[in-house]
């Protein structure tokens, strides 16, 4: 009887978000100081006002900085979203959104970022940057991503081995990536296949290669990496990269470097 009462109490207990993964949201107002940077610099923004995996954020930020520098680019990393202002954005050619989550931008910051992109800026969105269940900023979801996140593989099968099929091996983002890429990941699913705005789905996930729950099956075309045109700018999204150790994988690092180079270009 005691066991039954305990079980009932546990079932009725409200869900409490662990502050380790759900920090108190903070809106940034004062921009960070930015050092002198060479033309073509990369900004890495890792602001999280929603879900946060600190280990992944730290590993990814370090990796992206290394990759950008190895590519001959200056790079500046911050978690301060107030860097989204016209003066500071003008110093960068590419913005890498590193698993940012939640509502992180003020109205003025949204305006500055959108104008920067639409006038020719390039954006690389990594993993959680496309993994919010809700979006306060429709332009971010509709223009940069073109899809709505529909969930991911969860415990006890959160991280599964799966096969990625590269369907545009000649695209700059996919250079050096095998046409069939087998790796372990927390696999994302979306409400639809992105279309419009010159979208190019570069790689898809083979749903027969892992065990998605029924509501996360997308069918024959399960996009995992794609690019989009955003007025005169461009965006590339990769759903890969939940685990910190994935940023030490040579192929994953190649993909990120390719994405930065493509985003820094002038054509979509």
ABEGO torsion letter per residue (X at the ends): XAAAAAAAAAAABBBBBBAAABBBBBBBABBBBBBBBBBGBBBBBABBABBBBAAAAAAAAAAAAAAAAAAGBBBBBBABAAABBAAAAAABABBBBBGBBEBABBAAAAAAAAAAAAAGBBBBBBEAAAABABBABAAAAAAAAGBBBAEBBBOAAABBBBBBBBABAABAAABGBBABBBBBBBBBBBABBBBEGGBBBABBBBAAABBBBAAABAEABBBABBBBBBEABBBBBBABGABAAAAABAAAAAAAAAAAAAAABABX
